Amino acid sequence: MELDAYFTEVSTTKISELLTNYPLASDYLANIRLGKINHEQTLPEALLDVDEDILEEFGLTRDSVVLHFCSFLSAFSQNTELNGEISSITILGGRNKSGKPEQVEITVVPGEIVSIVGPTGSGKSRLLEDIECLAQRDTPTGRQILLNGAAPTDERRFATGGKLVAQLSQNMNFVMDLTVREFLEMHAKSRMTADPADTADRCFVCANTLAGEKFTPETKVTQLSGGQSRALMIADTALMSASPIILIDEIENAGIDRREAIKLLANHEKIILMSTHDPLLALRADKRIVIKNGGIAKILVTTETERQSLDHIQQMDEILQNLRNHLRKGDTITMEMIPKMEDNHVGTL
């Protein structure tokens, strides 16, 4: 919608209706001390009763407030529209570190999980970076990323808001002096959810089911451990983020329930690509991309035989997790804590 159309809407519509259509607008008005103006009037009408000295504090006049408000609505709506609906992303091969072409093409759709495997330093993170920036043959690998089968526009690639891609990296550090509740409610409001407090509560409960060590809504985000921070951001991404594409870098190092985390994200119809060294995660994916020497060496579809092996891998993982828990509690490890190889049938792998 053009700016003139927003000006017409703002000039003829009650503020109460505008706030219903654009919930984030309440924060805009509050930030310039106009949160308590008469909501049953249009904005130009309500501004007639506002002391001009208040507006001058922000370098504004009655006329410029209306124009700035329209610009705010226009910018926010454009960011939302840029997100659009993503029905697929396609990775077109570039070249490896030796310059050899990647003769590959892979398309991923919402609800599908793709794991990225390979030795440390092979180029897994570089592939994630290519996807995050929606590379168009302009990165060191020469790869191209398509959205819905077509190259994205520069406007979509470089939009500062409404990002298409959310990346959960290995290191997450908060700098805001907010509690977990304040952080979640702030994000819920920015996403224009109907009930920010309820959305924040659901997100908090979800995060605590993933975290190895529980935390409270009043915990400062700067006090969260690495695992707790990752759990919070995974829950936030699944329940609130509008980004349809999720990139995850080695979730097994996060100190969280990684299987539940992947299940949670997949259930919300996100496109998920994750780099991992964990066979339990790699084989739960629908496909896996094998990286060697900085290039995509092959693309494998997870076989039924591989899926059947997950039960055995799960048992071995539970043994190791149990030992980790004993170590964390300060227990002495005994032979009784370690099942024999013939137990749990792990020797059959």
C-alpha positions as CSV (number, residue, x, y, z in Angstrom):
1,M,0.0,0.0,0.0
2,E,1.3,3.5,-0.9
3,L,2.1,6.1,1.7
4,D,-0.9,8.2,0.5
5,A,-3.2,5.3,1.2
6,Y,-1.9,5.1,4.8
7,F,-2.4,8.8,5.2
8,T,-6.0,8.5,4.1
9,E,-6.5,5.5,6.5
10,V,-4.9,7.3,9.5
11,S,-6.9,10.5,8.8
12,T,-10.3,8.8,8.7
13,T,-10.0,5.8,11.1
14,K,-10.3,5.9,14.9
15,I,-7.1,5.2,16.7
16,S,-8.7,2.2,18.5
17,E,-9.3,0.6,15.1
18,L,-5.8,1.4,13.9
19,L,-4.3,-0.3,17.0
20,T,-6.4,-3.4,16.3
21,N,-5.1,-3.5,12.7
22,Y,-1.5,-2.6,13.7
23,P,-0.9,-3.6,17.4
24,L,2.7,-2.5,17.3
25,A,1.5,1.1,16.7
26,S,0.7,1.4,20.4
27,D,4.4,1.2,21.2
28,Y,5.1,3.9,18.6
29,L,2.6,6.3,20.2
30,A,3.8,5.4,23.7
31,N,7.4,6.2,22.8
32,I,6.5,9.8,21.9
33,R,4.3,10.1,25.0
34,L,1.0,9.8,23.1
35,G,-0.1,6.5,24.6
36,K,-3.1,8.1,26.5
37,I,-4.6,10.2,23.7
38,N,-8.3,9.7,22.9
39,H,-8.5,6.4,21.0
40,E,-12.1,7.1,19.9
41,Q,-10.9,9.9,17.6
42,T,-8.7,9.9,14.5
43,L,-5.0,10.7,15.1
44,P,-5.3,14.3,13.6
45,E,-8.3,15.0,15.8
46,A,-6.7,13.6,19.0
47,L,-3.5,15.7,18.4
48,L,-5.5,18.9,18.6
49,D,-5.7,18.3,22.4
50,V,-2.0,17.5,22.8
51,D,0.4,20.1,24.2
52,E,2.8,21.1,21.5
53,D,5.6,21.3,24.0
54,I,5.4,17.5,24.3
55,L,5.8,17.1,20.6
56,E,8.7,19.6,20.5
57,E,10.7,17.3,22.9
58,F,10.9,14.9,20.0
59,G,11.4,17.5,17.3
60,L,7.8,16.9,16.0
61,T,4.7,19.0,15.1
62,R,1.1,17.8,14.8
63,D,1.5,17.5,11.1
64,S,4.8,15.6,11.2
65,V,3.5,13.1,13.8
66,V,0.9,12.0,11.3
67,L,3.4,11.7,8.5
68,H,5.9,9.8,10.7
69,F,3.1,7.5,11.9
70,C,2.1,6.7,8.3
71,S,5.7,6.0,7.4
72,F,6.0,3.7,10.4
73,L,2.9,1.7,9.3
74,S,4.2,1.5,5.7
75,A,7.7,0.3,6.7
76,F,6.4,-2.3,9.1
77,S,3.9,-3.6,6.5
78,Q,6.5,-3.8,3.8
79,N,8.8,-5.9,6.0
80,T,5.9,-8.3,6.7
81,E,5.1,-8.6,3.0
82,L,8.8,-9.3,2.1
83,N,8.6,-12.5,4.2
84,G,5.9,-13.8,2.0
85,E,5.1,-17.5,1.8
86,I,8.1,-19.8,1.1
87,S,7.2,-23.1,-0.5
88,S,10.8,-24.2,-1.2
89,I,14.4,-23.2,-1.3
90,T,16.8,-24.6,-3.8
91,I,20.6,-24.9,-3.5
92,L,22.4,-24.8,-6.8
93,G,26.0,-26.0,-6.7
94,G,29.1,-23.8,-7.0
95,R,32.6,-25.1,-6.5
96,N,34.8,-26.7,-3.8
97,K,38.1,-25.3,-2.4
98,S,40.0,-26.8,-5.4
99,G,37.7,-25.1,-7.9
100,K,36.0,-28.3,-8.9
101,P,32.3,-27.8,-9.8
102,E,29.6,-29.1,-7.5
103,Q,27.3,-31.0,-9.8
104,V,24.3,-30.8,-7.4
105,E,20.9,-29.3,-6.9
106,I,18.7,-29.8,-3.9
107,T,15.3,-28.5,-3.1
108,V,13.9,-28.3,0.5
109,V,10.3,-27.7,1.5
110,P,8.6,-26.7,4.8
111,G,8.5,-29.5,7.3
112,E,11.6,-31.1,5.8
113,I,14.8,-31.6,7.7
114,V,18.2,-31.7,6.0
115,S,21.4,-32.5,7.9
116,I,24.8,-31.3,6.8
117,V,27.7,-33.6,7.7
118,G,31.4,-33.7,7.1
119,P,34.7,-33.3,9.0
120,T,35.5,-30.3,11.1
121,G,36.7,-27.5,8.7
122,S,35.2,-29.1,5.6
123,G,32.8,-26.2,4.9
124,K,29.5,-27.0,6.7
125,S,29.2,-23.5,8.2
126,R,30.1,-21.9,4.9
127,L,27.0,-23.7,3.3
128,L,24.8,-22.3,6.1
129,E,26.3,-18.8,5.5
130,D,25.5,-19.1,1.8
131,I,21.9,-19.9,2.6
132,E,21.6,-17.2,5.3
133,C,22.7,-14.5,2.8
134,L,20.7,-16.0,0.0
135,A,23.9,-16.2,-2.1
136,Q,23.7,-15.4,-5.8
137,R,27.0,-16.7,-7.1
138,D,28.6,-13.8,-5.1
139,T,30.3,-15.8,-2.3
140,P,33.6,-17.7,-2.3
141,T,31.7,-21.0,-3.2
142,G,29.8,-19.5,-6.1
143,R,26.6,-21.1,-5.0
144,Q,23.1,-19.8,-5.8
145,I,20.0,-20.0,-3.5
146,L,16.6,-19.9,-5.1
147,L,13.3,-19.1,-3.3
148,N,10.2,-20.8,-4.7
149,G,12.3,-21.7,-7.7
150,A,13.4,-18.2,-8.5
151,A,16.3,-15.9,-7.6
152,P,15.3,-13.5,-4.8
153,T,15.2,-9.7,-5.4
154,D,17.8,-7.5,-3.8
155,E,15.0,-6.0,-1.7
156,R,14.2,-9.4,-0.3
157,R,17.9,-10.4,0.2
158,F,18.9,-7.3,2.1
159,A,15.7,-6.4,3.9
160,T,16.6,-5.2,7.5
161,G,13.3,-6.5,8.9
162,G,11.1,-9.6,8.4
163,K,14.1,-11.8,7.8
164,L,13.5,-15.0,5.9
165,V,16.3,-16.9,7.6
166,A,16.9,-17.4,11.3
167,Q,20.3,-18.8,12.3
168,L,20.9,-20.6,15.7
169,S,24.7,-20.5,16.0
170,Q,26.9,-22.3,18.5
171,N,27.5,-19.1,20.5
172,M,24.6,-17.0,21.8
173,N,25.2,-14.0,24.0
174,F,22.6,-11.5,25.2
175,V,23.5,-7.9,25.9
176,M,20.1,-6.5,26.9
177,D,19.4,-6.0,30.6
178,L,16.0,-7.7,30.4
179,T,14.4,-10.6,32.2
180,V,13.3,-13.7,30.2
181,R,9.7,-12.6,30.6
182,E,10.4,-9.1,29.3
183,F,12.4,-10.4,26.4
184,L,9.7,-12.8,25.3
185,E,6.9,-10.3,25.7
186,M,8.8,-7.7,23.7
187,H,9.2,-10.1,20.9
188,A,5.6,-11.2,21.1
189,K,4.5,-7.6,20.8
190,S,6.8,-7.0,17.8
191,R,5.2,-10.0,16.1
192,M,1.7,-8.5,16.8
193,T,0.4,-11.6,18.6
194,A,-3.1,-11.3,20.0
195,D,-2.0,-12.1,23.6
196,P,1.7,-11.3,24.2
197,A,1.7,-12.4,27.8
198,D,0.2,-15.8,27.0
199,T,2.5,-16.3,24.0
200,A,5.5,-15.4,26.2
201,D,4.3,-17.9,28.9
202,R,4.0,-20.7,26.4
203,C,7.4,-20.0,24.9
204,F,9.0,-19.9,28.4
205,V,7.5,-23.4,29.3
206,C,8.7,-24.8,26.0
207,A,12.2,-23.4,26.6
208,N,12.4,-25.0,30.0
209,T,11.4,-28.4,28.6
210,L,14.5,-28.2,26.3
211,A,17.0,-26.8,28.8
212,G,19.2,-29.1,30.8
213,E,19.0,-26.8,33.8
214,K,15.7,-24.9,34.5
215,F,15.4,-21.1,34.8
216,T,12.7,-18.7,35.9
217,P,10.8,-16.0,34.0
218,E,12.6,-13.4,36.2
219,T,16.1,-14.6,35.3
220,K,18.0,-12.0,33.4
221,V,18.8,-13.1,29.8
222,T,22.4,-12.1,30.5
223,Q,22.6,-14.7,33.3
224,L,21.5,-17.6,31.1
225,S,24.0,-20.3,30.4
226,G,24.8,-21.2,26.8
227,G,22.4,-24.2,26.8
228,Q,19.6,-22.1,28.4
229,S,20.1,-19.3,25.9
230,R,19.9,-21.8,23.0
231,A,16.8,-23.4,24.5
232,L,15.1,-20.0,24.8
233,M,16.0,-19.1,21.2
234,I,14.8,-22.4,19.8
235,A,11.4,-22.0,21.6
236,D,11.2,-18.4,20.5
237,T,12.0,-19.4,16.9
238,A,9.5,-22.2,16.8
239,L,6.6,-20.3,18.5
240,M,7.1,-16.7,17.5
241,S,9.6,-16.2,14.7
242,A,8.1,-15.5,11.3
243,S,11.3,-16.7,9.6
244,P,10.4,-19.8,7.5
245,I,14.0,-21.0,7.1
246,I,15.9,-22.2,10.2
247,L,19.7,-22.8,10.1
248,I,21.3,-24.7,13.1
249,D,25.0,-25.0,13.7
250,E,25.9,-28.1,15.7
251,I,22.9,-28.3,18.1
252,E,24.5,-31.3,19.9
253,N,26.9,-28.9,21.6
254,A,24.1,-26.8,23.1
255,G,23.4,-28.8,26.3
256,I,19.7,-29.2,25.5
257,D,17.3,-31.9,24.5
258,R,18.3,-31.8,20.9
259,R,15.8,-34.4,19.6
260,E,12.9,-32.5,21.1
261,A,14.3,-29.3,19.7
262,I,14.3,-30.6,16.2
263,K,10.9,-32.1,16.6
264,L,9.5,-28.8,17.9
265,L,10.9,-26.9,14.9
266,A,9.8,-29.4,12.4
267,N,6.2,-29.5,13.8
268,H,5.9,-25.8,13.0
269,E,6.5,-26.3,9.3
270,K,9.9,-24.7,9.1
271,I,12.5,-25.5,6.5
272,I,15.4,-26.8,8.7
273,L,19.0,-27.3,7.7
274,M,21.5,-28.3,10.4
275,S,25.1,-29.0,10.5
276,T,25.9,-31.9,12.9
277,H,28.4,-34.6,13.9
278,D,25.7,-36.5,15.8
279,P,24.5,-39.7,14.0
280,L,21.2,-39.5,16.0
281,L,20.4,-36.1,14.5
282,A,21.8,-36.8,11.0
283,L,19.7,-40.0,10.5
284,R,16.5,-38.3,11.8
285,A,16.8,-35.9,8.9
286,D,15.0,-36.6,5.6
287,K,18.2,-36.0,3.6
288,R,21.8,-35.2,4.4
289,I,24.3,-33.2,2.5
290,V,27.9,-34.5,2.7
291,I,30.6,-31.8,2.6
292,K,34.2,-32.5,1.6
293,N,37.0,-30.0,0.8
294,G,34.6,-27.1,1.0
295,G,32.1,-28.6,-1.5
296,I,29.0,-30.6,-1.6
297,A,30.3,-34.1,-2.4
298,K,26.9,-35.9,-2.4
299,I,23.3,-35.8,-1.3
300,L,21.8,-38.8,0.5
301,V,18.2,-39.7,1.3
302,T,17.9,-41.4,4.6
303,T,17.1,-45.1,4.0
304,E,14.7,-47.3,5.9
305,T,17.6,-49.4,7.2
306,E,19.2,-46.3,8.6
307,R,16.0,-45.3,10.3
308,Q,15.8,-48.8,11.9
309,S,19.3,-48.4,13.3
310,L,18.1,-45.3,15.3
311,D,16.7,-47.5,18.1
312,H,20.2,-48.9,18.7
313,I,21.8,-45.5,18.4
314,Q,19.2,-44.1,20.8
315,Q,20.1,-46.7,23.4
316,M,23.8,-45.9,23.2
317,D,23.1,-42.2,23.5
318,E,21.0,-42.8,26.6
319,I,23.9,-44.7,28.2
320,L,26.3,-41.8,27.5
321,Q,23.7,-39.3,28.7
322,N,23.2,-41.2,31.9
323,L,27.0,-41.1,32.5
324,R,27.1,-37.4,31.8
325,N,24.3,-36.8,34.4
326,H,26.3,-38.8,37.0
327,L,29.4,-36.8,36.3
328,R,27.5,-33.5,36.6
329,K,26.1,-34.6,40.0
330,G,29.6,-35.4,41.2
331,D,29.0,-39.2,41.4
332,T,31.8,-41.7,41.1
333,I,31.5,-43.8,37.9
334,T,31.2,-47.5,38.5
335,M,31.2,-50.5,36.2
336,E,27.6,-51.1,37.1
337,M,26.6,-47.9,35.4
338,I,28.0,-49.1,32.1
339,P,25.8,-51.9,30.5
340,K,27.7,-54.7,28.8
341,M,27.9,-54.5,25.0
342,E,25.5,-57.5,24.6
343,D,22.9,-55.6,26.7
344,N,20.7,-53.2,24.7
345,H,21.9,-55.1,21.6
346,V,24.4,-52.3,20.9
347,G,26.9,-54.9,19.7
348,T,24.8,-55.6,16.7
349,L,25.6,-52.3,15.0
